[in-house]
């Protein structure tokens, strides 16, 4: 098939997207597909070999000027017309919030991952929580704060510690666990670089994630940061985090995690691959934090890690996502 991989983009997760896109393009090329890669933030084609060993930085990047995206470079070019399927390897921003998906729907080109509505719902953490509660999926209490002057340093959800994070960012950008009232202002100032902000109840316990592909849960992964929590640095710096696959859970807890992961995926109307993140308390209760509709697909990312445990190689997984995109009803 003729496959167009969209990678790079203008969000703070650009570095991750370039690594994801490179891995996907190499895997699909190895399977015999005719692969082209395009960076919609610049409007330029990406030479995969030219990326070499592109590395993810220790901190989120600075968003690039998205003028080319806003001028609908995709719609104006011939890339979509010449492609049989689009592999969306963009993380964050308009690549993940439903904007790009709407454009691809209008173009009538099949694409990987969730559609416009599911993408928008998942990116809006507060709205996703409303959906979770309606489906009886446990999720931490939270308050959406639209403006910096609408919250003071003493505001909390159930007391400290609590979590402060942008309502529509990924890769733990701007996320803080605040343990003392005197640290609240600094956390809010950082998170409000990407308003609005969610002030969320902190759930102590273990961090686990459920990858769902085509509606079916893969083996549960436990995330074990060497220190602190699973922030940007721990996600993308080698050696900063350990992983247990499958997670060492009691069988009933593992089944419930898989059930809730599949239910969260279905509740938002997801498609393709998604990752559902949970906190697991000491007494075995699960709390759904969020759903990531375009999870990282570097060769060491969580979804490929879970797929490998299920018997799917990285190339197998990339191929399966193409097949799901082709089969999804228009």
C-alpha positions in Angstrom: 0.0 0.0 0.0 0.9 3.6 -0.4 1.3 5.0 3.1 1.7 8.6 4.2 3.2 8.9 7.7 2.5 12.2 9.4 5.2 13.1 11.9 6.8 16.0 13.6 4.1 18.6 13.9 4.1 21.9 16.0 3.4 20.7 19.5 5.8 20.4 22.4 5.9 16.6 21.7 7.5 17.1 18.3 10.7 15.2 19.2 8.7 12.2 20.3 6.7 12.3 17.1 9.8 12.3 15.0 11.1 9.2 16.7 7.7 7.5 16.5 7.3 8.4 12.8 10.8 7.1 12.0 10.1 3.8 13.7 6.8 3.3 11.9 8.1 4.3 8.5 11.0 1.9 8.8 8.7 -0.9 10.0 6.2 -0.4 7.2 8.9 -0.1 4.5 10.3 -3.4 5.8 6.9 -4.9 5.2 7.0 -3.8 1.5 4.8 -0.7 1.7 5.6 2.4 -0.3 6.1 4.9 2.5 6.3 8.7 2.3 6.7 10.9 5.4 5.5 14.5 5.8 5.9 17.0 8.6 2.7 19.1 8.5 4.3 21.9 10.6 6.8 22.7 7.9 5.0 21.3 4.8 8.2 19.4 3.9 8.7 15.7 3.3 10.9 14.0 5.8 13.8 11.8 4.7 13.6 8.9 7.2 17.2 8.0 6.7 18.2 11.6 7.4 16.8 11.4 10.9 19.5 9.0 11.9 19.3 8.3 15.6 17.1 11.3 16.4 16.9 11.6 20.2 14.1 12.8 22.4 15.3 15.7 24.6 15.4 15.7 28.4 12.6 18.2 28.5 9.6 19.1 26.3 10.5 21.0 23.2 9.3 24.4 22.2 6.4 24.3 19.8 7.3 25.4 16.3 5.5 28.0 14.3 2.4 26.1 12.9 1.7 28.4 10.0 2.0 25.6 7.5 -0.5 23.5 9.4 -3.0 26.4 9.6 -2.7 27.0 5.9 -3.9 23.4 5.3 -0.8 22.3 3.6 -2.1 18.7 3.6 -5.3 19.8 1.8 -3.4 21.8 -0.8 -0.8 19.2 -1.7 -1.1 15.9 -3.6 0.1 13.7 -0.7 -3.4 12.7 0.5 -4.7 12.1 -3.0 -1.8 9.8 -3.7 -2.0 7.9 -0.5 -4.1 4.8 0.3 -3.9 5.2 4.0 -2.4 7.8 6.5 -0.5 6.7 9.5 -0.9 9.5 12.1 2.3 9.6 14.2 1.7 13.1 15.6 1.5 13.6 19.3 -0.3 16.5 21.0 -1.7 19.7 19.4 -3.8 19.6 16.3 -2.5 16.2 15.3 -4.2 14.6 18.3 -7.1 16.8 19.3 -9.4 15.9 16.4 -8.5 18.8 14.1 -6.3 16.7 11.7 -8.8 13.8 11.9 -11.6 16.1 10.7 -9.4 17.1 7.7 -8.7 13.5 6.9 -12.4 12.7 7.2 -13.2 15.4 4.7 -10.5 14.1 2.4 -12.0 10.7 2.5 -8.6 9.0 3.2 -8.4 6.2 5.8 -6.1 6.9 8.8 -4.9 5.2 11.8 -6.2 5.8 15.3 -9.3 7.4 16.6 -11.7 9.7 14.7 -12.4 13.3 15.3 -14.8 13.1 18.2 -12.9 10.4 20.2 -9.7 12.4 19.7 -11.2 15.6 20.9 -12.9 13.9 23.9 -9.7 12.2 25.0 -7.6 15.3 24.7 -10.0 17.2 26.9 -9.2 15.5 30.2 -12.1 17.2 32.1 -14.6 16.2 29.4 -13.2 12.7 29.3 -13.7 12.4 33.1 -17.4 13.3 32.6 -17.7 10.5 30.1 -15.9 8.1 32.5 -18.2 8.9 35.4 -21.3 8.3 33.2 -19.9 4.9 32.3 -19.1 4.1 36.0 -15.4 4.1 35.4 -13.7 5.4 38.6 -11.6 8.5 38.1 -10.0 11.0 40.5 -12.0 14.1 41.5 -11.0 17.2 39.7 -11.7 20.8 39.1 -11.3 22.6 35.8 -9.7 26.1 36.1 -10.1 28.3 33.0 -7.9 31.2 34.1 -4.9 31.7 36.3 -6.7 34.4 38.4 -9.6 32.0 39.0 -7.6 29.9 41.5 -5.5 30.7 44.5 -2.5 28.8 45.9 -4.6 27.4 48.7 -7.3 25.8 46.4 -7.3 22.0 46.4 -9.4 19.0 45.6 -9.7 17.0 48.8 -6.6 18.5 50.3 -2.9 17.9 49.6 -1.2 16.2 47.9 -2.9 17.0 44.6 -2.1 17.1 40.9 -1.9 20.2 38.7 -1.8 19.7 35.0 -2.8 21.3 31.7 -6.2 20.0 30.6 -5.1 19.2 27.0 -1.4 18.2 26.9 0.4 14.9 26.7 3.7 13.4 27.8 3.2 14.8 31.3 4.0 18.3 30.0 3.3 20.9 32.8 2.2 18.2 35.3 3.1 18.6 39.0 2.3 16.7 42.2 1.9 19.4 44.8 2.3 18.3 48.4 2.3 21.7 50.1 0.2 24.8 49.8 3.3 27.0 49.4 4.2 25.1 46.2 0.9 25.6 44.5 1.5 28.9 42.8 4.7 27.7 41.1 2.9 24.6 39.8 -0.1 26.7 38.5 2.2 29.2 36.8 3.9 26.4 34.9 0.7 24.5 34.0 -1.0 27.7 32.9 1.5 27.9 30.0 -1.2 25.6 28.4 -4.6 26.8 29.8 -7.1 25.7 31.0 -5.7 23.7 33.9 -7.0 20.7 35.8 -6.6 20.5 39.6 -7.0 16.8 40.4 -7.1 14.6 43.5 -3.9 12.7 43.9 -4.4 8.9 44.1 -1.5 7.2 45.9 -0.5 3.8 44.6 1.0 2.0 41.6 1.0 3.3 38.1 -0.3 0.9 35.5 -1.3 1.2 31.9 -3.5 -0.8 29.5 -2.9 -0.7 25.8 -6.0 -1.4 23.8 -5.8 -2.3 20.1 -8.9 -2.7 18.1 -11.0 -2.8 21.3 -9.0 -5.6 22.9 -6.7 -5.1 25.9 -3.1 -6.2 25.7 -1.2 -7.3 28.8 -1.1 -4.8 31.6 2.2 -2.8 32.1 3.4 -1.5 35.4 5.5 1.7 35.3 8.2 1.9 37.9 10.0 5.3 37.9 13.4 5.3 39.7 12.2 8.4 41.7 9.3 10.8 41.8 6.6 10.2 39.2 6.4 9.3 35.5 7.1 12.7 34.2 8.6 13.7 30.8 12.2 12.9 32.0 11.2 9.5 33.3 9.3 8.7 30.1 12.0 9.4 27.7 15.4 9.1 29.4 16.8 5.6 29.3 17.3 4.0 32.7 15.0 6.4 34.5 12.1 4.0 34.6 11.6 0.3 34.9 8.6 -1.7 33.5 7.0 -4.9 34.5 5.2 -6.7 31.6 2.9 -8.3 32.4 2.4 -6.4 35.7 2.5 -8.5 38.8 -1.1 -8.2 39.7 -3.7 -10.5 41.3 -5.7 -12.1 38.5 -9.0 -10.4 39.5 -7.2 -7.0 39.4 -5.6 -7.7 36.1 -9.0 -8.7 34.6 -10.6 -5.5 36.0 -7.8 -3.3 34.6 -8.4 -4.9 31.1 -12.1 -4.5 31.5 -11.9 -0.9 32.5 -9.3 -0.2 29.8 -11.6 -1.6 27.1 -14.6 0.2 28.6 -12.8 3.6 28.6 -11.7 3.0 25.0 -15.3 2.2 24.0 -16.9 5.0 26.0 -14.9 7.7 24.2 -15.4 5.9 20.8 -11.7 5.1 20.2 -10.3 3.2 17.3 -6.9 1.7 16.4 -4.5 1.8 19.3 -5.0 3.8 22.5 -3.4 3.7 26.0 -5.5 3.9 29.1 -3.6 5.1 32.2 -4.6 4.1 35.8 -3.5 4.4 39.4 -3.9 1.3 41.5 -4.4 1.8 45.2 -2.9 -0.4 47.9 -6.4 -2.0 48.5 -6.8 -2.9 44.8 -9.0 0.0 43.5 -8.4 1.3 40.1 -8.7 4.9 39.0 -8.7 5.9 35.3 -6.5 9.0 34.7 -6.8 9.5 31.0 -6.8 7.9 27.5 -4.1 8.6 25.0 -5.4 8.2 21.5 -2.0 8.5 19.8 0.4 6.8 22.2 4.1 6.8 21.6 5.2 4.2 19.1 8.9 4.3 19.5 10.4 0.8 19.7 10.6 1.1 23.5 7.2 2.7 24.1 4.5 1.1 26.3 2.1 0.0 23.5 4.8 -1.9 21.5 6.0 -3.3 24.9 2.6 -4.7 25.7 2.2 -5.9 22.1 5.4 -7.8 22.3 4.2 -9.6 25.4 1.1 -10.6 23.4 3.3 -12.0 20.6 3.2 -9.1 18.2 6.5 -7.7 17.0 6.8 -3.9 16.3 6.4 -4.5 12.6 3.3 -6.7 13.3 1.8 -4.0 15.4 2.4 -1.3 12.7 0.8 -3.6 10.1 -2.2 -4.3 12.3 -2.9 -0.6 12.8 -2.9 -0.1 9.0 -5.3 -3.0 8.7 -7.6 -1.6 11.3 -7.6 1.8 9.6 -8.5 0.3 6.2 -11.3 -1.8 7.8 -12.9 1.1 9.8 -16.2 2.2 8.4 -16.1 5.6 6.6 
